[in-house]
Amino acid sequence: PVGVSPNGYNINDNCGSTKPMTASEAVIAHGADVGICLDGDADRCLILDETGKVADGDQFMGLIAGRWAEEGRLNKGTLVATVMSNLGLERHLESKGLNLVRSGVGDRYVVEEMRKNGYNLGGEQSGHIILGKFATTGDGLLVALEVLFSLRKGKRASNFFNTFIKTPQILENIEVKDKNIINNIDVRSSIKKAEKLIKNQGRILVRKSGTESKIRIMGEGINKKLLLNCLEIIRKKIK
């Protein structure tokens, strides 16, 4: 165990799922097979392979969804993830004949979608994953056990956690005086233009921050030049 001496002030301080470097160093130092990172209340979980490399929630959701589908346990062949989950996850599921339903950002929206339509697996890139067969909320320990169960046949974590190839993703946060600028006609027009340019090659997501005076822009695509061009089209209209 590392980072398990709370004093009332040091929650997540350079440790846990938000700062996995400490665990990464410990995995390498001890020659461990895996490392498990939880956040302060243990509803989020990230897992590191034997090289100290971090695998995020998208990789685990793809891993668990595939295994549950093979075992006939994935309700309606569907995984619920947020709009922030990587495009590579969506394409990976499609290749297996499975569906990805996207919700708003936040575990509450994932859970709402799961309950509304009877799905039993959902989560976020952050490692907040809801295993509907066992729990009604995120539980990092359960997720860790579910992933370790998949590893029990002696496979190396580094060969197992790369469920899919991630689509390159760029995130930008733009400070604004008024977040409602996102509804400005010129801004909406720039978003539509960017989405048209990158259609079938990636995706663009523009949203208000829920906690700060910022507009968050996320772009995904293999063609980096095209992606940067699309983000610039939107950025110029927001600044």
Backbone as CSV, one residue per row, in Angstrom:
resi,resn,N_x,N_y,N_z,CA_x,CA_y,CA_z,C_x,C_y,C_z
1,PRO,0.829,-1.217,0.000,0.000,0.000,0.000,0.864,1.269,0.000
2,VAL,0.438,2.241,-0.818,1.148,3.515,-0.929,0.117,4.634,-0.817
3,GLY,0.450,5.689,-0.087,-0.469,6.822,0.035,-1.704,6.486,0.839
4,VAL,-1.529,5.743,1.934,-2.692,5.318,2.728,-2.595,5.821,4.174
5,SER,-2.026,7.012,4.339,-1.909,7.593,5.689,-2.595,8.957,5.714
6,PRO,-3.926,8.970,5.743,-4.658,10.244,5.710,-4.495,11.037,7.001
7,ASN,-4.440,12.371,6.840,-4.376,13.224,8.028,-5.507,14.248,8.034
8,GLY,-6.466,14.038,7.122,-7.594,14.957,7.038,-7.409,16.052,6.008
9,TYR,-6.185,16.199,5.497,-5.897,17.259,4.528,-5.246,16.752,3.244
10,ASN,-4.707,15.534,3.274,-3.877,15.092,2.142,-4.593,14.118,1.210
11,ILE,-5.914,14.172,1.145,-6.646,13.284,0.244,-6.167,13.490,-1.201
12,ASN,-5.848,12.399,-1.879,-5.389,12.413,-3.276,-4.107,13.221,-3.485
13,ASP,-3.364,13.498,-2.439,-2.163,14.327,-2.551,-1.020,13.535,-3.177
14,ASN,-0.780,13.779,-4.464,0.274,13.087,-5.216,0.131,11.561,-5.179
15,CYS,-1.103,11.100,-5.159,-1.321,9.643,-5.169,-2.730,9.354,-5.697
16,GLY,-3.019,8.081,-5.865,-4.359,7.676,-6.286,-4.595,7.815,-7.772
17,SER,-5.856,7.687,-8.173,-6.198,7.654,-9.590,-5.989,8.993,-10.291
18,THR,-5.915,10.092,-9.515,-5.678,11.393,-10.136,-4.192,11.689,-10.313
19,LYS,-3.336,11.008,-9.533,-1.882,11.180,-9.638,-1.219,9.795,-9.568
20,PRO,-1.325,9.004,-10.651,-0.858,7.610,-10.607,0.654,7.417,-10.651
21,MET,1.431,8.503,-10.775,2.875,8.349,-10.903,3.492,7.661,-9.687
22,THR,2.975,7.960,-8.497,3.502,7.336,-7.280,3.344,5.819,-7.348
23,ALA,2.166,5.375,-7.778,1.921,3.931,-7.912,2.780,3.338,-9.019
24,SER,2.956,4.086,-10.103,3.781,3.618,-11.213,5.210,3.341,-10.742
25,GLU,5.748,4.258,-9.959,7.102,4.087,-9.425,7.176,2.874,-8.493
26,ALA,6.114,2.656,-7.700,6.082,1.534,-6.765,5.997,0.194,-7.506
27,VAL,5.211,0.157,-8.581,5.092,-1.070,-9.385,6.461,-1.486,-9.918
28,ILE,7.182,-0.521,-10.466,8.512,-0.807,-11.023,9.493,-1.198,-9.919
29,ALA,9.463,-0.464,-8.805,10.396,-0.727,-7.704,10.209,-2.122,-7.107
30,HIS,8.968,-2.583,-7.046,8.678,-3.876,-6.418,8.552,-5.025,-7.421
31,GLY,8.671,-4.715,-8.713,8.512,-5.758,-9.726,7.122,-6.365,-9.694
32,ALA,6.111,-5.520,-9.443,4.729,-6.003,-9.325,4.146,-6.349,-10.690
33,ASP,3.151,-7.225,-10.682,2.453,-7.594,-11.923,1.462,-6.525,-12.345
34,VAL,0.815,-5.886,-11.364,-0.141,-4.807,-11.628,-0.098,-3.808,-10.473
35,GLY,-0.628,-2.626,-10.725,-0.832,-1.637,-9.674,-2.259,-1.152,-9.762
36,ILE,-2.891,-0.935,-8.637,-4.287,-0.489,-8.602,-4.348,0.875,-7.932
37,CYS,-4.894,1.854,-8.639,-5.019,3.217,-8.110,-6.482,3.551,-7.862
38,LEU,-6.804,3.946,-6.640,-8.151,4.386,-6.293,-8.097,5.863,-5.929
39,ASP,-9.225,6.545,-6.051,-9.261,7.919,-5.562,-9.687,7.897,-4.097
40,GLY,-9.876,9.082,-3.513,-10.113,9.178,-2.075,-11.276,8.369,-1.546
41,ASP,-12.397,8.326,-2.293,-13.544,7.545,-1.828,-13.691,6.226,-2.584
42,ALA,-12.668,5.884,-3.343,-12.567,4.568,-4.005,-13.707,4.246,-4.956
43,ASP,-14.306,5.268,-5.577,-15.301,4.955,-6.612,-14.672,4.959,-8.005
44,ARG,-13.434,5.472,-8.086,-12.707,5.446,-9.359,-11.508,4.513,-9.258
45,CYS,-11.168,3.906,-10.389,-10.064,2.948,-10.390,-9.301,3.025,-11.713
46,LEU,-7.996,3.167,-11.619,-7.113,3.020,-12.769,-6.156,1.884,-12.438
47,ILE,-5.742,1.137,-13.450,-4.835,0.018,-13.205,-3.594,0.167,-14.079
48,LEU,-2.445,-0.143,-13.490,-1.169,-0.041,-14.193,-0.663,-1.442,-14.533
49,ASP,-0.007,-1.559,-15.674,0.579,-2.848,-16.021,1.950,-2.990,-15.362
50,GLU,2.660,-4.087,-15.650,3.918,-4.370,-14.965,5.039,-3.407,-15.337
51,THR,4.823,-2.593,-16.390,5.820,-1.594,-16.768,5.542,-0.236,-16.120
52,GLY,4.424,-0.145,-15.387,4.040,1.114,-14.754,3.170,1.985,-15.631
53,LYS,2.805,1.485,-16.807,1.954,2.251,-17.713,0.504,2.203,-17.236
54,VAL,-0.191,3.348,-17.307,-1.566,3.456,-16.827,-2.558,3.133,-17.938
55,ALA,-3.545,2.318,-17.611,-4.676,2.066,-18.517,-5.892,2.754,-17.907
56,ASP,-6.643,3.501,-18.721,-7.761,4.265,-18.172,-9.080,3.499,-18.257
57,GLY,-10.137,4.182,-17.830,-11.450,3.547,-17.774,-11.971,3.070,-19.113
58,ASP,-11.628,3.779,-20.191,-12.082,3.356,-21.521,-11.567,1.954,-21.847
59,GLN,-10.278,1.710,-21.533,-9.695,0.392,-21.817,-10.409,-0.700,-21.016
60,PHE,-10.705,-0.416,-19.750,-11.360,-1.430,-18.915,-12.799,-1.671,-19.328
61,MET,-13.476,-0.601,-19.731,-14.859,-0.780,-20.187,-14.897,-1.638,-21.446
62,GLY,-13.933,-1.401,-22.356,-13.864,-2.230,-23.554,-13.550,-3.673,-23.224
63,LEU,-12.654,-3.864,-22.265,-12.256,-5.200,-21.822,-13.425,-5.948,-21.186
64,ILE,-14.091,-5.293,-20.235,-15.196,-5.931,-19.519,-16.396,-6.152,-20.442
65,ALA,-16.694,-5.175,-21.289,-17.824,-5.309,-22.206,-17.634,-6.517,-23.127
66,GLY,-16.409,-6.686,-23.639,-16.135,-7.820,-24.524,-16.321,-9.148,-23.825
67,ARG,-15.821,-9.249,-22.597,-15.936,-10.517,-21.870,-17.377,-10.797,-21.449
68,TRP,-18.067,-9.766,-20.985,-19.465,-9.967,-20.589,-20.322,-10.367,-21.799
69,ALA,-20.017,-9.772,-22.950,-20.778,-10.112,-24.160,-20.551,-11.576,-24.538
70,GLU,-19.308,-12.035,-24.447,-18.996,-13.433,-24.760,-19.716,-14.392,-23.813
71,GLU,-19.900,-13.948,-22.580,-20.556,-14.785,-21.573,-22.068,-14.588,-21.539
72,GLY,-22.580,-13.722,-22.436,-24.023,-13.482,-22.486,-24.532,-12.656,-21.321
73,ARG,-23.654,-11.832,-20.729,-24.040,-11.057,-19.547,-24.187,-9.562,-19.812
74,LEU,-23.875,-9.100,-21.019,-23.950,-7.676,-21.321,-25.347,-7.339,-21.840
75,ASN,-26.131,-6.689,-21.019,-27.520,-6.375,-21.389,-27.595,-5.594,-22.695
76,LYS,-28.390,-6.137,-23.628,-28.652,-5.493,-24.914,-27.379,-5.210,-25.715
77,GLY,-26.287,-5.902,-25.378,-25.031,-5.727,-26.101,-24.537,-4.295,-26.105
78,THR,-24.794,-3.584,-24.984,-24.539,-2.142,-24.966,-23.718,-1.698,-23.758
79,LEU,-22.783,-0.804,-24.014,-22.011,-0.131,-22.979,-22.416,1.335,-22.976
80,VAL,-22.575,1.914,-21.791,-22.855,3.347,-21.669,-21.569,4.064,-21.273
81,ALA,-21.189,5.078,-22.028,-20.015,5.892,-21.701,-20.360,7.345,-21.968
82,THR,-19.541,8.259,-21.499,-19.858,9.677,-21.700,-19.361,10.158,-23.061
83,VAL,-19.731,11.384,-23.380,-19.304,11.975,-24.653,-17.792,12.146,-24.716
84,MET,-17.101,12.006,-23.575,-15.651,12.173,-23.546,-14.891,10.888,-23.831
85,SER,-15.557,9.748,-23.806,-14.856,8.483,-24.057,-14.289,8.450,-25.470
86,ASN,-13.149,7.805,-25.603,-12.385,7.830,-26.849,-13.128,7.177,-28.009
87,LEU,-12.965,7.769,-29.183,-13.585,7.240,-30.400,-13.099,5.823,-30.691
88,GLY,-11.861,5.529,-30.273,-11.325,4.183,-30.475,-12.144,3.133,-29.761
89,LEU,-12.694,3.473,-28.588,-13.553,2.545,-27.851,-14.813,2.253,-28.644
90,GLU,-15.408,3.285,-29.202,-16.632,3.122,-29.999,-16.392,2.210,-31.199
91,ARG,-15.289,2.423,-31.889,-14.985,1.606,-33.070,-14.629,0.171,-32.682
92,HIS,-13.977,0.013,-31.538,-13.652,-1.327,-31.030,-14.934,-2.119,-30.753
93,LEU,-15.894,-1.480,-30.106,-17.160,-2.155,-29.803,-17.917,-2.499,-31.081
94,GLU,-17.920,-1.563,-32.024,-18.591,-1.814,-33.308,-18.006,-3.033,-34.002
95,SER,-16.683,-3.210,-33.901,-16.030,-4.351,-34.554,-16.456,-5.674,-33.934
96,LYS,-16.972,-5.620,-32.699,-17.445,-6.818,-32.012,-18.967,-6.954,-32.062
97,GLY,-19.603,-6.061,-32.823,-21.056,-6.105,-32.930,-21.760,-5.563,-31.704
98,LEU,-21.062,-4.735,-30.924,-21.631,-4.165,-29.707,-21.904,-2.675,-29.891
99,ASN,-22.730,-2.124,-29.002,-23.145,-0.733,-29.122,-22.538,0.132,-28.019
100,LEU,-22.277,1.382,-28.357,-21.881,2.364,-27.367,-22.932,3.461,-27.341
101,VAL,-23.545,3.662,-26.177,-24.494,4.750,-25.975,-23.790,5.807,-25.145
102,ARG,-23.811,7.052,-25.609,-23.112,8.122,-24.904,-24.075,8.951,-24.058
103,SER,-23.592,9.338,-22.873,-24.372,10.187,-21.968,-23.615,11.488,-21.742
104,GLY,-24.207,12.385,-20.948,-23.506,13.596,-20.548,-22.337,13.251,-19.649
105,VAL,-21.466,14.236,-19.378,-20.298,14.007,-18.538,-20.715,13.965,-17.069
106,GLY,-20.312,12.908,-16.388,-20.670,12.744,-14.983,-21.317,11.395,-14.741
107,ASP,-20.925,10.739,-13.659,-21.445,9.389,-13.402,-22.954,9.374,-13.212
108,ARG,-23.542,10.470,-12.711,-24.998,10.503,-12.513,-25.730,10.334,-13.853
109,TYR,-25.167,10.902,-14.926,-25.800,10.791,-16.240,-25.618,9.395,-16.829
110,VAL,-24.486,8.783,-16.523,-24.256,7.394,-16.946,-25.286,6.481,-16.275
111,VAL,-25.443,6.654,-14.971,-26.387,5.826,-14.216,-27.814,6.044,-14.698
112,GLU,-28.183,7.300,-14.970,-29.532,7.595,-15.467,-29.806,6.846,-16.766
113,GLU,-28.837,6.861,-17.674,-29.004,6.181,-18.969,-29.110,4.674,-18.766
114,MET,-28.310,4.149,-17.850,-28.344,2.712,-17.578,-29.703,2.295,-17.022
115,ARG,-30.200,3.043,-16.064,-31.478,2.710,-15.439,-32.642,2.859,-16.410
116,LYS,-32.589,3.922,-17.202,-33.688,4.218,-18.123,-33.876,3.124,-19.163
117,ASN,-32.772,2.532,-19.620,-32.868,1.570,-20.720,-32.438,0.146,-20.367
118,GLY,-32.189,-0.100,-19.094,-31.889,-1.466,-18.672,-30.506,-1.972,-19.043
119,TYR,-29.533,-1.068,-19.142,-28.161,-1.486,-19.419,-27.462,-1.821,-18.089
120,ASN,-26.455,-2.677,-18.145,-25.809,-3.073,-16.887,-24.301,-2.804,-16.831
121,LEU,-23.798,-2.005,-17.783,-22.384,-1.642,-17.737,-22.209,-0.232,-18.286
122,GLY,-21.516,0.590,-17.514,-21.290,1.957,-17.964,-20.186,2.605,-17.158
123,GLY,-19.723,3.755,-17.626,-18.682,4.427,-16.864,-18.030,5.563,-17.606
124,GLU,-16.917,6.028,-17.026,-16.193,7.177,-17.553,-14.723,6.848,-17.753
125,GLN,-14.095,7.672,-18.578,-12.664,7.559,-18.864,-11.837,7.620,-17.582
126,SER,-12.349,8.346,-16.594,-11.629,8.559,-15.329,-11.473,7.286,-14.516
127,GLY,-12.179,6.215,-14.900,-12.128,4.981,-14.135,-13.316,4.803,-13.214
128,HIS,-14.289,5.714,-13.313,-15.535,5.571,-12.539,-16.465,4.660,-13.348
129,ILE,-16.502,3.399,-12.997,-17.231,2.399,-13.773,-18.300,1.743,-12.911
130,ILE,-19.497,1.605,-13.494,-20.603,0.985,-12.771,-20.838,-0.410,-13.324
131,LEU,-20.606,-1.408,-12.496,-20.859,-2.804,-12.860,-22.251,-3.156,-12.364
132,GLY,-23.238,-2.990,-13.236,-24.633,-3.143,-12.828,-24.995,-4.504,-12.285
133,LYS,-24.201,-5.507,-12.592,-24.481,-6.849,-12.081,-24.216,-6.924,-10.576
134,PHE,-23.344,-6.038,-10.091,-22.913,-6.110,-8.689,-23.256,-4.885,-7.850
135,ALA,-23.376,-3.718,-8.476,-23.555,-2.487,-7.696,-24.343,-1.453,-8.490
136,THR,-24.851,-0.444,-7.783,-25.629,0.618,-8.428,-24.829,1.907,-8.576
137,THR,-23.604,1.909,-8.064,-22.714,3.074,-8.188,-21.309,2.591,-8.544
138,GLY,-20.425,3.533,-8.808,-19.040,3.167,-9.088,-18.372,2.585,-7.853
139,ASP,-17.584,1.537,-8.052,-16.861,0.903,-6.945,-15.519,0.436,-7.475
140,GLY,-14.469,1.169,-7.100,-13.138,0.884,-7.629,-12.620,-0.497,-7.284
141,LEU,-12.949,-0.987,-6.097,-12.488,-2.322,-5.694,-13.133,-3.403,-6.562
142,LEU,-14.427,-3.255,-6.819,-15.120,-4.231,-7.673,-14.544,-4.227,-9.086
143,VAL,-14.268,-3.042,-9.604,-13.707,-2.935,-10.955,-12.329,-3.590,-11.004
144,ALA,-11.518,-3.333,-9.977,-10.188,-3.941,-9.915,-10.291,-5.465,-9.894
145,LEU,-11.215,-5.998,-9.098,-11.400,-7.452,-9.020,-11.878,-8.021,-10.354
146,GLU,-12.763,-7.307,-11.017,-13.285,-7.766,-12.307,-12.164,-7.834,-13.350
147,VAL,-11.278,-6.840,-13.328,-10.153,-6.828,-14.262,-9.142,-7.913,-13.902
148,LEU,-8.850,-8.059,-12.611,-7.911,-9.098,-12.170,-8.439,-10.495,-12.499
149,PHE,-9.752,-10.673,-12.411,-10.361,-11.954,-12.772,-10.028,-12.313,-14.217
150,SER,-10.047,-11.292,-15.074,-9.728,-11.525,-16.482,-8.266,-11.884,-16.685
151,LEU,-7.421,-11.457,-15.741,-5.983,-11.686,-15.856,-5.526,-13.014,-15.261
152,ARG,-6.405,-13.737,-14.605,-5.980,-14.879,-13.787,-5.351,-16.014,-14.573
153,LYS,-5.471,-16.023,-15.894,-4.911,-17.122,-16.674,-3.445,-16.891,-17.039
154,GLY,-2.801,-15.994,-16.337,-1.362,-15.823,-16.510,-0.934,-14.891,-17.614
155,LYS,-1.852,-14.071,-18.109,-1.478,-13.132,-19.168,-0.781,-11.919,-18.558
156,ARG,0.189,-11.390,-19.297,0.849,-10.177,-18.831,-0.110,-8.993,-18.985
157,ALA,-0.128,-8.147,-17.994,-1.031,-6.998,-18.033,-0.771,-6.102,-19.245
158,SER,0.494,-5.916,-19.601,0.836,-5.039,-20.728,0.283,-5.553,-22.050
159,ASN,0.109,-6.875,-22.170,-0.460,-7.444,-23.396,-1.976,-7.480,-23.363
160,PHE,-2.530,-7.246,-22.193,-3.960,-7.461,-22.000,-4.748,-6.165,-21.899
161,PHE,-4.102,-5.109,-21.384,-4.835,-3.873,-21.133,-5.034,-3.013,-22.368
162,ASN,-4.282,-3.272,-23.413,-4.468,-2.497,-24.643,-5.614,-3.079,-25.450
163,THR,-6.815,-2.899,-24.936,-8.011,-3.466,-25.558,-8.218,-2.923,-26.963
164,PHE,-7.905,-1.651,-27.161,-8.083,-1.017,-28.467,-7.030,0.071,-28.635
165,ILE,-6.844,0.510,-29.869,-5.909,1.596,-30.151,-6.655,2.912,-30.025
166,LYS,-6.165,3.773,-29.160,-6.834,5.052,-28.937,-6.724,5.957,-30.161
167,THR,-7.789,6.658,-30.446,-7.747,7.709,-31.451,-7.119,8.938,-30.799
168,PRO,-6.112,9.564,-31.442,-5.487,10.751,-30.854,-6.533,11.794,-30.463
169,GLN,-6.371,12.349,-29.268,-7.363,13.265,-28.712,-6.676,14.541,-28.232
170,ILE,-7.253,15.676,-28.567,-6.738,16.971,-28.108,-7.824,17.671,-27.289
171,LEU,-7.453,18.130,-26.114,-8.379,18.845,-25.234,-7.896,20.273,-25.047
172,GLU,-8.787,21.224,-25.149,-8.443,22.625,-24.913,-9.485,23.259,-24.006
173,ASN,-9.035,24.084,-23.064,-9.925,24.817,-22.180,-9.726,26.303,-22.423
174,ILE,-10.795,26.996,-22.796,-10.719,28.424,-23.095,-11.469,29.211,-22.027
175,GLU,-10.755,30.103,-21.354,-11.401,30.945,-20.340,-12.285,31.986,-21.016
176,VAL,-13.497,32.145,-20.485,-14.454,33.103,-21.055,-15.124,33.879,-19.932
177,LYS,-15.643,35.042,-20.248,-16.383,35.823,-19.262,-17.788,35.257,-19.079
178,ASP,-18.349,34.801,-20.185,-19.714,34.276,-20.158,-19.760,32.961,-20.930
179,LYS,-20.066,31.878,-20.250,-20.083,30.561,-20.895,-21.182,30.438,-21.946
180,ASN,-22.156,31.349,-21.904,-23.234,31.298,-22.894,-22.773,31.722,-24.282
181,ILE,-21.501,32.108,-24.387,-20.955,32.415,-25.709,-21.052,31.195,-26.629
182,ILE,-21.166,30.031,-26.013,-21.278,28.799,-26.796,-22.535,28.806,-27.665
183,ASN,-23.521,29.641,-27.272,-24.780,29.723,-28.041,-24.763,30.841,-29.074
184,ASN,-23.654,31.575,-29.131,-23.513,32.641,-30.116,-23.626,32.067,-31.535
185,ILE,-24.283,32.806,-32.421,-24.523,32.316,-33.794,-23.208,31.992,-34.507
186,ASP,-22.218,32.875,-34.367,-20.921,32.654,-35.037,-20.212,31.421,-34.480
187,VAL,-20.312,31.234,-33.163,-19.681,30.065,-32.544,-20.362,28.784,-33.014
188,ARG,-21.705,28.787,-33.005,-22.441,27.588,-33.451,-22.098,27.273,-34.915
189,SER,-21.971,28.331,-35.713,-21.641,28.154,-37.129,-20.248,27.559,-37.295
190,SER,-19.286,28.021,-36.460,-17.917,27.503,-36.547,-17.861,26.028,-36.138
191,ILE,-18.674,25.663,-35.150,-18.710,24.259,-34.707,-19.244,23.371,-35.828
192,LYS,-20.310,23.828,-36.483,-20.886,23.059,-37.590,-19.884,22.915,-38.737
193,LYS,-19.137,23.993,-38.998,-18.139,23.960,-40.073,-17.048,22.941,-39.744
194,ALA,-16.582,22.963,-38.489,-15.529,22.030,-38.068,-16.020,20.593,-38.113
195,GLU,-17.250,20.366,-37.662,-17.820,19.015,-37.680,-17.964,18.493,-39.104
196,LYS,-18.308,19.372,-40.029,-18.442,18.972,-41.433,-17.086,18.604,-42.024
197,LEU,-16.059,19.365,-41.656,-14.716,19.108,-42.172,-14.159,17.756,-41.706
198,ILE,-14.434,17.409,-40.458,-13.827,16.199,-39.878,-14.752,14.981,-39.974
199,LYS,-15.906,15.152,-40.554,-16.897,14.078,-40.647,-16.279,12.790,-41.202
200,ASN,-16.575,11.685,-40.548,-16.094,10.333,-40.903,-14.611,10.111,-40.611
201,GLN,-13.915,11.162,-40.173,-12.495,11.011,-39.833,-12.213,11.245,-38.354
202,GLY,-13.214,11.695,-37.638,-13.041,11.980,-36.228,-14.281,12.653,-35.686
203,ARG,-14.130,13.359,-34.577,-15.281,14.068,-34.019,-14.829,15.271,-33.194
204,ILE,-15.749,16.215,-33.039,-15.522,17.442,-32.288,-16.593,17.546,-31.207
205,LEU,-16.196,17.953,-30.008,-17.151,18.173,-28.929,-16.822,19.500,-28.254
206,VAL,-17.815,20.377,-28.172,-17.654,21.669,-27.511,-18.717,21.772,-26.424
207,ARG,-18.287,22.068,-25.190,-19.253,22.139,-24.089,-18.798,23.143,-23.035
208,LYS,-19.766,23.567,-22.225,-19.451,24.442,-21.092,-18.841,23.610,-19.976
209,SER,-17.891,24.200,-19.250,-17.405,23.563,-18.039,-18.506,23.640,-16.990
210,GLY,-18.640,22.578,-16.231,-19.652,22.582,-15.176,-19.190,23.298,-13.926
211,THR,-17.888,23.564,-13.814,-17.348,24.115,-12.564,-16.560,25.410,-12.737
212,GLU,-16.140,25.738,-13.973,-15.304,26.909,-14.189,-15.849,27.763,-15.331
213,SER,-15.359,28.994,-15.418,-15.755,29.884,-16.513,-14.927,29.555,-17.748
214,LYS,-15.167,28.389,-18.281,-14.399,27.896,-19.422,-15.295,27.159,-20.416
215,ILE,-14.876,27.218,-21.669,-15.468,26.380,-22.707,-14.451,25.292,-23.008
216,ARG,-14.901,24.066,-22.980,-14.006,22.936,-23.222,-14.218,22.423,-24.650
217,ILE,-13.105,22.317,-25.375,-13.144,21.805,-26.750,-12.359,20.506,-26.804
218,MET,-12.967,19.483,-27.334,-12.293,18.196,-27.492,-12.388,17.777,-28.955
219,GLY,-11.258,17.363,-29.495,-11.243,16.877,-30.861,-10.516,15.555,-30.956
220,GLU,-11.011,14.664,-31.792,-10.369,13.357,-32.005,-10.229,13.111,-33.494
221,GLY,-9.094,12.546,-33.883,-8.910,12.217,-35.287,-7.491,11.763,-35.566
222,ILE,-7.319,10.925,-36.573,-6.001,10.424,-36.957,-5.188,11.504,-37.658
223,ASN,-5.873,12.330,-38.468,-5.207,13.395,-39.227,-5.017,14.609,-38.313
224,LYS,-3.835,14.743,-37.732,-3.593,15.800,-36.746,-3.713,17.196,-37.354
225,LYS,-3.226,17.372,-38.593,-3.300,18.679,-39.235,-4.752,19.111,-39.410
226,LEU,-5.594,18.177,-39.860,-7.017,18.466,-40.037,-7.666,18.777,-38.697
227,LEU,-7.298,17.998,-37.683,-7.873,18.175,-36.356,-7.526,19.554,-35.788
228,LEU,-6.259,19.938,-35.885,-5.833,21.243,-35.377,-6.518,22.380,-36.125
229,ASN,-6.716,22.201,-37.407,-7.401,23.205,-38.223,-8.845,23.372,-37.757
230,CYS,-9.504,22.247,-37.465,-10.898,22.286,-37.010,-11.017,22.982,-35.651
231,LEU,-10.072,22.691,-34.758,-10.099,23.317,-33.440,-9.846,24.819,-33.544
232,GLU,-8.966,25.209,-34.450,-8.652,26.631,-34.642,-9.869,27.406,-35.157
233,ILE,-10.643,26.775,-36.034,-11.858,27.409,-36.563,-12.799,27.793,-35.434
234,ILE,-12.918,26.905,-34.447,-13.810,27.160,-33.316,-13.173,28.133,-32.329
235,ARG,-11.899,27.932,-32.049,-11.203,28.755,-31.058,-11.262,30.246,-31.421
236,LYS,-11.080,30.570,-32.711,-11.071,31.964,-33.158,-12.380,32.684,-32.870
237,LYS,-13.486,31.915,-32.866,-14.793,32.519,-32.652,-15.145,32.638,-31.161
238,ILE,-14.426,31.895,-30.322,-14.702,31.955,-28.892,-13.849,33.018,-28.217
239,LYS,-12.597,33.155,-28.643,-11.691,34.109,-27.992,-12.041,35.549,-28.366
